[in-house]
């Protein structure tokens, strides 16, 4: 994989048309600021809120409000307040609550393996995807349910791939015959070092090692590991309470990203994914509140993206260029040659469910933490088996996937990603100390290996 500094990433443009705000001019906002503002405006607008997304090209936050709905507020109209806060306001037909109700109907009447749906604020609709296994009566069920929601509420498309969790025996962190990628180092509810990974990794194996057939370095908190169901996440506690678990993501080639905060996903937000099979890839968030019907069961509350991933990338970290932890790789249907859709577990809900908090665990930031991004953790070749969680089961491991349509995410490693994190402190993120799982073949801790494939 090319060094981060050598490959320039081309930021995707927002895809939705927008109406100009009639109040104050929209402000230029960083992605993290836009996400915070969207949360505040959702509370302010109440039932008038119909979703939000980030225009990464213009660096603007777009807020959807119900067409023609007037809301009285302290300044006569909270829509004006939203504009004055810096957002661009767009009038749409479907409210957020109506979209959620539509998703509930799909879950009740069309839970068919090989299907997925998510809310897309850019189109103000539910986007429903059916993979290549959905045919005959199952396809008819999906199609009729979508039609029953009414015109303008949902769209449906076919995917050439197959939804599955990206699990595969290979090179990152190992548990029995399974391999996965580590997500983020955290501190558990007892104040001890731990890390997050995918739930389908956590329920596959109870203990994880840095090397295939190596001694276990972490044990899954079985009480909170979730898959399928309301999420796809697992907490793995380091067996040694003195483990140095820095809050970084290893990008490979001696580069790391400092993870300094937890962020909420927003449609249009540019994100980067790190995994033990394919290394670093980037793309955009394309849907929220996603539901995926894997062969193993239904998983809800996920983030949908057009970032590519492959088996072995499962559990790997999704983050922003300014170091916000966004998600954990769940599954998808494409690969990093043709692209595809990938779903992620939000870090916010994983932390809330496990009682963990983001940050350094154990004795501190590790011996390497002092080195800058170049020396930092990641020293790919050294980490023979990523520390943190991995998972992949053997090649046949099925599970969650995502459609291939959303456009292939760039698998590069832009300067921005480097900036995002190549912080001086982040360094050791994982280094040799089992921080973030590293793959065998030169895979950095987070697993930047070339072999496995999973999201």
C-alpha positions as a printed NumPy array, in Angstrom:
array([[  0.   ,   0.   ,   0.   ],
       [  1.314,   3.411,  -0.902],
       [  2.46 ,   5.672,   1.889],
       [ -0.25 ,   7.958,   3.183],
       [  1.56 ,  11.083,   2.229],
       [  1.983,   9.966,  -1.345],
       [ -1.658,   9.464,  -2.271],
       [ -4.044,  12.39 ,  -2.504],
       [ -7.672,  11.616,  -1.78 ],
       [-10.399,  13.109,  -3.908],
       [-13.278,  14.149,  -1.68 ],
       [-16.664,  13.033,  -2.963],
       [-19.197,  15.751,  -3.721],
       [-22.546,  15.91 ,  -2.033],
       [-25.142,  14.297,  -4.268],
       [-28.358,  16.06 ,  -3.339],
       [-29.649,  19.274,  -4.771],
       [-30.217,  21.953,  -2.194],
       [-32.344,  25.033,  -1.872],
       [-30.652,  28.181,  -0.729],
       [-31.416,  29.334,   2.784],
       [-33.458,  32.493,   2.968],
       [-31.925,  33.644,   6.211],
       [-28.283,  33.992,   7.166],
       [-25.702,  32.573,   4.78 ],
       [-24.635,  28.997,   5.63 ],
       [-21.369,  28.737,   7.528],
       [-18.317,  26.74 ,   6.539],
       [-18.08 ,  23.971,   9.139],
       [-15.666,  21.193,  10.008],
       [-17.287,  17.764,   9.911],
       [-17.181,  17.391,  13.694],
       [-18.778,  20.802,  14.224],
       [-21.476,  20.002,  11.674],
       [-22.325,  16.774,  13.505],
       [-22.65 ,  18.605,  16.819],
       [-24.798,  21.321,  15.263],
       [-27.074,  18.738,  13.637],
       [-27.75 ,  17.151,  17.042],
       [-28.586,  20.527,  18.564],
       [-30.887,  21.49 ,  15.703],
       [-32.698,  18.157,  15.855],
       [-33.697,  19.003,  19.433],
       [-34.627,  22.554,  18.447],
       [-36.759,  21.591,  15.447],
       [-38.573,  18.677,  17.06 ],
       [-41.146,  17.142,  14.702],
       [-40.107,  19.535,  11.936],
       [-36.713,  17.831,  11.744],
       [-36.392,  15.502,   8.755],
       [-32.729,  14.544,   8.848],
       [-29.423,  16.225,   8.104],
       [-26.335,  15.624,   6.032],
       [-22.916,  17.141,   5.504],
       [-21.832,  18.554,   2.149],
       [-18.127,  17.727,   2.286],
       [-17.403,  19.7  ,  -0.882],
       [-18.89 ,  22.964,   0.378],
       [-18.276,  22.08 ,   4.05 ],
       [-21.864,  22.914,   4.928],
       [-24.505,  21.298,   7.089],
       [-27.833,  20.746,   5.34 ],
       [-30.888,  20.456,   7.609],
       [-34.123,  18.999,   6.238],
       [-37.392,  20.418,   7.565],
       [-40.971,  19.484,   6.742],
       [-42.28 ,  21.397,   3.757],
       [-44.648,  24.207,   4.729],
       [-44.568,  23.445,   8.457],
       [-44.385,  26.584,  10.559],
       [-42.964,  26.303,  14.034],
       [-43.122,  29.024,  16.585],
       [-40.072,  29.653,  18.686],
       [-38.404,  32.373,  20.674],
       [-37.586,  34.233,  17.482],
       [-40.905,  33.477,  15.747],
       [-39.508,  30.612,  13.765],
       [-36.853,  28.087,  14.75 ],
       [-36.051,  27.548,  11.086],
       [-34.633,  31.062,  11.079],
       [-32.659,  30.111,  14.17 ],
       [-31.276,  27.093,  12.353],
       [-30.127,  29.314,   9.512],
       [-28.594,  31.787,  11.911],
       [-26.755,  28.912,  13.585],
       [-25.026,  28.308,  10.265],
       [-27.023,  25.497,   8.648],
       [-28.524,  25.489,   5.187],
       [-32.235,  24.644,   5.454],
       [-34.01 ,  22.494,   2.861],
       [-37.747,  21.725,   2.783],
       [-38.719,  18.085,   2.203],
       [-41.823,  15.886,   2.425],
       [-40.948,  13.041,   4.792],
       [-40.305,  13.681,   8.479],
       [-37.666,  11.77 ,  10.412],
       [-40.369,  10.044,  12.476],
       [-42.175,   8.976,   9.285],
       [-38.973,   7.518,   7.89 ],
       [-38.366,   5.62 ,  11.134],
       [-41.947,   4.32 ,  10.978],
       [-41.332,   3.134,   7.421],
       [-38.2  ,   1.309,   8.566],
       [-40.22 ,  -0.38 ,  11.307],
       [-42.731,  -1.575,   8.709],
       [-39.926,  -3.028,   6.598],
       [-38.563,  -4.847,   9.633],
       [-41.982,  -6.264,  10.491],
       [-43.033,  -7.296,   6.991],
       [-39.869,  -7.688,   4.937],
       [-37.143,  -9.166,   7.128],
       [-35.631, -11.344,   4.419],
       [-31.996, -12.552,   4.562],
       [-29.942, -10.633,   2.007],
       [-31.726,  -7.31 ,   2.439],
       [-30.826,  -4.038,   4.098],
       [-32.288,  -0.566,   4.467],
       [-31.198,   2.798,   5.836],
       [-32.388,   6.399,   5.965],
       [-30.797,   8.691,   3.371],
       [-31.408,  12.358,   4.259],
       [-30.03 ,  13.475,   0.898],
       [-32.947,  11.859,  -0.928],
       [-35.312,  12.087,   2.067],
       [-36.148,   8.42 ,   1.556],
       [-35.422,   4.946,   2.818],
       [-32.946,   3.19 ,   0.549],
       [-33.625,  -0.551,   0.392],
       [-31.073,  -2.968,  -1.064],
       [-31.563,  -6.633,  -1.94 ],
       [-28.57 ,  -8.81 ,  -2.717],
       [-28.3  , -11.499,  -5.38 ],
       [-29.871, -14.175,  -3.155],
       [-33.211, -12.341,  -2.937],
       [-35.394, -13.787,  -5.681],
       [-38.865, -15.173,  -6.272],
       [-41.302, -14.764,  -3.406],
       [-38.729, -12.976,  -1.276],
       [-38.217, -10.325,  -3.938],
       [-41.969,  -9.961,  -4.321],
       [-42.28 ,  -9.451,  -0.565],
       [-39.652,  -6.71 ,  -0.561],
       [-41.103,  -4.98 ,  -3.588],
       [-44.696,  -5.05 ,  -2.324],
       [-43.677,  -3.795,   1.122],
       [-41.771,  -0.882,  -0.383],
       [-44.805,   0.008,  -2.509],
       [-47.069,  -0.157,   0.544],
       [-45.073,   2.62 ,   2.185],
       [-46.363,   5.022,  -0.442],
       [-44.816,   6.989,  -3.266],
       [-41.792,   9.031,  -2.331],
       [-40.997,   7.091,   0.857],
       [-38.52 ,   4.439,  -0.294],
       [-36.468,   3.201,  -3.242],
       [-35.306,  -0.342,  -3.917],
       [-32.311,  -1.627,  -5.806],
       [-30.58 ,  -4.921,  -6.487],
       [-26.998,  -5.678,  -5.554],
       [-24.842,  -8.133,  -7.46 ],
       [-23.058,  -9.183,  -4.291],
       [-24.099, -11.17 ,  -1.237],
       [-24.53 ,  -9.717,   2.238],
       [-22.16 , -11.34 ,   4.699],
       [-20.064, -10.43 ,   7.656],
       [-16.463, -10.056,   6.577],
       [-14.864, -12.89 ,   8.458],
       [-11.956, -14.969,   7.276],
       [ -9.081, -16.987,   8.612],
       [ -5.968, -14.965,   8.062],
       [ -3.579, -12.451,   9.398],
       [ -4.716, -10.052,  12.079],
       [ -5.849, -11.003,  15.458],
       [ -6.671, -14.537,  16.009],
       [ -9.155, -16.599,  17.961],
       [ -9.158, -20.276,  17.119],
       [ -9.582, -20.376,  13.361],
       [-11.025, -16.877,  13.198],
       [ -9.416, -13.542,  12.369],
       [-10.659,  -9.973,  12.753],
       [ -9.389,  -6.423,  13.196],
       [ -9.207,  -4.295,  16.296],
       [-11.375,  -1.216,  16.544],
       [-10.498,   1.266,  19.281],
       [ -8.712,   0.949,  22.592],
       [-10.929,   1.912,  25.511],
       [-11.133,   1.764,  29.292],
       [-13.764,  -0.629,  30.613],
       [-16.22 ,   0.1  ,  33.401],
       [-13.694,  -1.104,  35.984],
       [-10.989,   1.217,  34.675],
       [ -8.943,  -1.527,  33.011],
       [ -7.648,  -1.527,  29.4  ],
       [ -9.824,  -3.096,  26.705],
       [-10.697,  -2.683,  23.044],
       [-13.802,  -2.742,  20.88 ],
       [-14.309,  -4.975,  17.88 ],
       [-17.224,  -6.438,  15.928],
       [-19.81 ,  -8.468,  17.813],
       [-19.712, -11.26 ,  15.258],
       [-16.035, -11.599,  16.127],
       [-16.768, -11.571,  19.852],
       [-19.401, -14.284,  19.678],
       [-17.233, -16.417,  17.39 ],
       [-14.349, -16.789,  19.84 ],
       [-13.901, -15.992,  23.537],
       [-10.147, -15.293,  23.487],
       [ -7.946, -13.415,  21.039],
       [ -4.226, -13.492,  20.281],
       [ -1.752, -11.321,  18.431],
       [ -0.494, -14.273,  16.422],
       [ -2.124, -17.323,  14.968],
       [ -2.06 , -20.044,  17.618],
       [ -0.423, -17.543,  19.959],
       [ -1.114, -16.992,  23.644],
       [ -4.372, -15.071,  24.266],
       [ -3.984, -11.398,  25.117],
       [ -7.653, -10.567,  25.587],
       [-10.953, -12.123,  26.666],
       [-14.386, -11.142,  25.342],
       [-16.905,  -9.688,  27.776],
       [-19.553, -12.264,  26.902],
       [-22.254, -10.435,  28.849],
       [-22.224,  -7.48 ,  26.468],
       [-21.103,  -9.031,  23.148],
       [-23.929,  -8.409,  20.678],
       [-24.658, -10.083,  17.327],
       [-27.153, -10.371,  15.803],
       [-29.657,  -7.981,  17.349],
       [-29.374,  -4.359,  18.4  ],
       [-25.875,  -3.893,  17.051],
       [-22.656,  -5.689,  16.14 ],
       [-20.058,  -4.993,  18.838],
       [-17.93 ,  -6.692,  21.476],
       [-15.656,  -5.517,  24.282],
       [-12.42 ,  -7.467,  24.693],
       [-10.619,  -6.99 ,  28.015],
       [ -6.83 ,  -7.205,  27.946],
       [ -5.708, -10.085,  30.156],
       [ -2.797,  -8.059,  31.486],
       [ -4.155,  -4.99 ,  33.357],
       [ -0.819,  -3.25 ,  32.767],
       [ -1.225,  -3.408,  28.999],
       [ -0.254,  -0.179,  27.259],
       [ -3.318,   0.664,  25.194],
       [ -2.928,   3.994,  23.466],
       [ -5.902,   5.785,  21.933],
       [ -4.641,   5.663,  18.357],
       [ -5.295,   3.931,  15.062],
       [ -2.342,   2.447,  13.207],
       [ -2.419,   3.489,   9.543],
       [  0.581,   1.489,   8.439],
       [  3.899,   2.696,   7.122],
       [  4.753,   4.141,  10.515],
       [  1.757,   6.483,  10.601],
       [ -0.918,   6.741,  13.266],
       [ -4.009,   8.787,  14.011],
       [ -4.743,  10.143,  17.468],
       [ -8.283,   9.25 ,  18.452],
       [ -9.347,  12.115,  20.676],
       [-13.14 ,  12.   ,  20.738],
       [-16.233,  10.007,  19.865],
       [-18.286,  11.357,  16.983],
       [-21.75 ,  10.817,  15.533],
       [-22.105,   9.773,  11.92 ],
       [-23.788,  12.179,   9.506],
       [-24.721,  11.442,   5.91 ],
       [-22.128,  13.037,   3.663],
       [-19.4  ,  12.845,   6.3  ],
       [-16.057,  11.701,   4.901],
       [-14.719,   8.778,   6.875],
       [-11.684,   6.505,   6.857],
       [-11.648,   2.797,   7.609],
       [ -8.705,   0.744,   8.786],
       [ -8.7  ,  -3.046,   8.61 ],
       [ -6.297,  -5.944,   8.695],
       [ -7.028,  -7.128,   5.18 ],
       [ -7.198,  -4.028,   3.023],
       [ -5.548,  -1.406,   5.191],
       [ -6.827,   2.143,   4.802],
       [ -9.833,   3.099,   2.672],
       [-12.087,   6.131,   2.607],
       [-15.561,   7.133,   1.522],
       [-18.747,   8.755,   2.769],
       [-21.546,   7.938,   5.136],
       [-24.601,   7.247,   2.938],
       [-27.31 ,   6.2  ,   5.401],
       [-28.268,   6.101,   9.079],
       [-30.289,   3.753,  11.281],
       [-29.459,   0.951,   8.883],
       [-30.912,  -2.534,   9.273],
       [-29.118,  -5.507,   7.709],
       [-30.602,  -8.987,   7.449],
       [-27.624, -11.33 ,   7.637],
       [-27.962, -15.103,   7.335],
       [-27.311, -15.229,  11.094],
       [-30.06 , -12.759,  11.877],
       [-31.066,  -9.105,  11.728],
       [-28.808,  -6.33 ,  13.004],
       [-30.184,  -2.833,  13.586],
       [-28.853,   0.643,  14.295],
       [-25.908,   0.566,  11.875],
       [-24.197,   3.213,   9.73 ],
       [-24.236,   2.665,   5.962],
       [-21.271,   3.847,   3.846],
       [-19.716,   3.446,   0.42 ],
       [-16.331,   2.605,   1.945],
       [-14.924,  -0.648,   0.638],
       [-13.933,  -3.556,   2.882],
       [-13.212,  -7.257,   2.668],
       [-13.205, -10.317,   4.922],
       [-10.747,  -9.847,   7.764],
       [-11.506,  -6.125,   8.096],
       [-14.341,  -6.905,  10.549],
       [-14.147,  -4.942,  13.763],
       [-11.756,  -2.404,  12.259],
       [-12.051,   1.283,  13.045],
       [-14.053,   3.937,  11.178],
       [-12.886,   7.452,  11.985],
       [-12.623,  11.02 ,  10.696],
       [ -9.548,  12.899,   9.603],
       [ -9.609,  14.959,  12.786],
       [ -9.486,  11.869,  15.004],
       [-13.089,  11.125,  15.946],
       [-14.065,   7.505,  16.515],
       [-17.204,   6.816,  14.47 ],
       [-17.746,   3.087,  13.97 ],
       [-16.646,  -0.562,  13.934],
       [-16.709,  -2.539,  10.677],
       [-19.642,  -4.95 ,  10.571],
       [-20.118,  -6.358,   7.064],
       [-20.559,  -5.708,   3.379],
       [-20.873,  -7.267,  -0.039],
       [-18.209,  -5.692,  -2.211],
       [-14.453,  -5.547,  -2.144],
       [-11.744,  -2.949,  -2.622],
       [-11.416,  -3.7  ,  -6.328],
       [-14.991,  -3.04 ,  -7.412],
       [-16.155,  -1.184,  -4.294],
       [-19.379,  -1.791,  -2.457],
       [-21.443,  -0.879,   0.559],
       [-20.233,  -1.483,   4.073],
       [-22.086,  -1.208,   7.387],
       [-20.603,  -0.077,  10.679],
       [-21.571,  -0.294,  14.322],
       [-21.718,   3.23 ,  15.853],
       [-19.067,   3.612,  18.554],
       [-21.427,   5.75 ,  20.642],
       [-23.902,   2.936,  21.189],
       [-21.163,   0.324,  21.708],
       [-19.648,   2.442,  24.487],
       [-23.017,   3.046,  26.098],
       [-23.896,  -0.653,  26.048],
       [-20.567,  -1.855,  27.463],
       [-19.982,   0.955,  29.951],
       [-16.566,   1.622,  28.424],
       [-15.037,   5.001,  27.638],
       [-12.698,   6.061,  24.882],
       [ -9.123,   6.703,  25.903],
       [ -5.81 ,   5.21 ,  26.911],
       [ -6.001,   2.158,  29.073],
       [ -3.612,   0.463,  31.439],
       [ -0.34 ,   2.028,  32.411],
       [ -0.497,   4.709,  29.832],
       [  0.403,   5.397,  26.297],
       [  3.013,   2.776,  25.838],
       [  6.723,   3.066,  25.312],
       [  6.39 ,   4.11 ,  21.74 ],
       [  3.865,   6.787,  22.338],
       [  6.471,   9.416,  22.458],
       [  7.615,   8.979,  18.962],
       [  5.661,  10.906,  16.364],
       [  3.457,   9.59 ,  13.735],
       [  6.349,   8.09 ,  11.901],
       [  7.678,   6.047,  14.787],
       [  4.383,   5.4  ,  16.205],
       [  2.636,   2.309,  16.623],
       [  1.954,   0.784,  13.576],
       [  5.263,  -0.245,  12.629],
       [  3.61 ,  -2.585,  10.359],
       [  6.172,  -5.205,   9.903],
       [  6.679,  -5.709,  13.562],
       [  3.165,  -6.359,  14.616],
       [  2.718,  -9.857,  13.608],
       [ -0.753, -10.259,  14.616],
       [ -2.805,  -7.356,  15.609],
       [ -3.675,  -7.034,  19.08 ],
       [ -7.101,  -6.16 ,  19.433],
       [ -9.974,  -7.852,  18.239],
       [-10.231,  -9.621,  15.175],
       [-12.435, -12.03 ,  13.974],
       [-13.003, -13.602,  10.851],
       [-14.078, -17.067,  11.01 ],
       [-12.957, -19.325,   8.393],
       [-13.583, -18.596,   4.881],
       [-17.071, -19.68 ,   5.12 ],
       [-17.999, -17.333,   7.819],
       [-21.037, -15.754,   6.606],
       [-22.707, -12.791,   8.003],
       [-23.351,  -9.289,   7.44 ],
       [-22.764,  -7.532,   4.305],
       [-23.888,  -4.702,   2.405],
       [-24.796,  -3.94 ,  -1.119],
       [-22.255,  -3.087,  -3.686],
       [-23.997,  -0.232,  -5.288],
       [-23.014,   2.784,  -3.3  ],
       [-19.878,   3.431,  -5.145],
       [-16.447,   2.245,  -4.453],
       [-14.646,   4.097,  -1.787],
       [-11.148,   5.181,  -2.471],
       [ -8.764,   2.739,  -0.961],
       [ -6.041,   5.205,  -0.804],
       [ -4.515,   6.888,   2.084],
       [ -4.691,  10.574,   1.677],
       [ -2.68 ,  13.278,   3.233],
       [ -5.78 ,  14.163,   5.117],
       [ -5.97 ,  10.835,   6.832],
       [ -2.437,  11.274,   7.877],
       [ -3.255,  14.642,   9.229],
       [ -6.139,  13.172,  10.933],
       [ -4.084,  11.447,  13.135],
       [ -0.553,  11.259,  12.525],
       [ -0.303,  13.084,  15.813],
       [  2.81 ,  13.07 ,  17.801],
       [  1.146,  11.537,  20.775],
       [ -0.862,   8.997,  18.975],
       [  2.067,   7.179,  18.058],
       [  2.275,   4.02 ,  19.768],
       [ -1.268,   3.248,  19.265],
       [ -0.569,  -0.266,  19.219],
       [  2.945,  -0.947,  18.501],
       [  4.117,  -4.194,  19.82 ],
       [  1.919,  -3.924,  22.823],
       [ -1.267,  -5.333,  21.538],
       [ -2.953,  -2.121,  20.964],
       [ -4.898,  -2.332,  17.846],
       [ -4.394,  -5.596,  16.296],
       [ -1.915,  -6.039,  13.602],
       [ -1.92 ,  -8.311,  10.693],
       [  0.726, -10.821,   9.833],
       [  2.018,  -9.683,   6.587],
       [  3.251,  -6.359,   7.444],
       [ -0.081,  -5.457,   8.744],
       [  0.071,  -2.731,  11.262],
       [ -1.616,  -3.171,  14.46 ],
       [ -4.96 ,  -2.263,  13.282],
       [ -4.462,  -4.88 ,  10.777],
       [ -3.314,  -3.436,   7.6  ],
       [ -2.67 ,  -6.857,   6.235],
       [ -3.18 ,  -7.812,   2.691],
       [ -4.997, -10.955,   3.225],
       [ -8.239, -11.451,   5.004],
       [-11.34 ,  -9.833,   4.024],
       [-14.103,  -8.654,   6.126],
       [-15.571,  -5.448,   7.185]])
